[in-house]
Amino acid sequence: MYLVKNEVNVLFGECDPMGIAHHSHYFHWFELVRFQMLYKTGII
């Protein structure tokens, strides 16, 4: 099993007026991190 640490920068447009990240973007971030993990582990 691989342990891979990834960070995602939250963009201004992904936040509500209070500056809190909106939940509708979670799956987009999950997909970004999934591909980062695949690259780091050498699978793709």
C-alpha positions in Angstrom: 0.0 0.0 0.0 1.3 3.5 -0.9 1.0 6.5 1.3 1.0 9.6 -0.8 0.6 13.2 0.5 -1.0 15.7 -1.8 -2.1 19.3 -1.3 -4.8 21.1 -3.2 -4.9 24.9 -3.5 -8.5 26.1 -3.2 -9.2 28.8 -5.7 -11.2 32.0 -5.0 -14.0 30.9 -7.3 -14.4 27.7 -5.3 -15.3 29.6 -2.1 -18.5 31.1 -0.9 -18.7 34.8 0.1 -17.5 33.8 3.6 -14.3 32.3 2.2 -15.2 28.7 2.9 -14.7 26.1 0.2 -17.9 24.9 -1.2 -18.7 21.2 -1.0 -19.6 20.9 -4.7 -15.9 21.0 -5.6 -14.8 18.0 -3.4 -15.1 15.5 -6.2 -13.1 17.7 -8.5 -10.3 17.8 -5.9 -10.6 14.0 -5.3 -10.0 13.5 -9.1 -7.0 15.8 -9.1 -5.4 14.0 -6.2 -6.2 10.6 -7.7 -4.2 11.4 -10.8 -1.4 12.9 -8.7 -1.2 9.7 -6.8 -1.1 7.6 -9.9 1.8 9.7 -11.3 3.8 9.6 -8.0 3.5 5.8 -7.8 4.5 5.3 -11.4 1.3 3.7 -12.5 0.7 6.2 -15.3 
